[in-house]
């Protein structure tokens, strides 16, 4: 069913507006403790520093360090309209549109007409070092995971961003990956395409 009911304290909320507000508060504050300094975090940082110290002379760390010294520092570079057009053509037409309701299929149809403007926007964002606030908006759907369906902790958020946001992310992610492909050893495979 599309109707979600949640229990908060001794009360059950079924009104979509109430449920939406509960999820909004819950998901918006879910990551608040990440990076805060508490006892466990301090221990984890100490353990990481000890691990770095322990493995500083390991051959793989030495190779990565040497490769980093040989390569230029990373920075995003501007893109051409032709490159943006190629990326638009590769978008998945079956993905749902985000809050702007622009489907990928429509963008693919008009890619030649919009590639110049899109590359101008992306290049301006790269020059200024910003990611536009409108591209951060997403349609959020709470997906039930397990156990008690009345408990908000048993839902995970699934975000659907706008197709323009996805395009921007694809372009920036590719630049980051290309840079680190020259730094990382061929034997490091985690989170790298075609390296598993």
Secondary structure, DSSP 8 states (H G I E B T S, - for coil): -----EEETTEEE-SHHHHHHHHHHHHHHTTTTTT---HHHHHHHHHHHHHHHHHTT-HHHHHHHHHHHHS---------HHHHHHHHHTS-TTS---TT---HHHHHHTHHHHHHHHHHHHHHHHHHT---GGGG-EEEEEEE-SS-TT-GGGEEEEEEE-HHHHHHHHHHHHHHHHHHHTTS-TT--TT-TT--
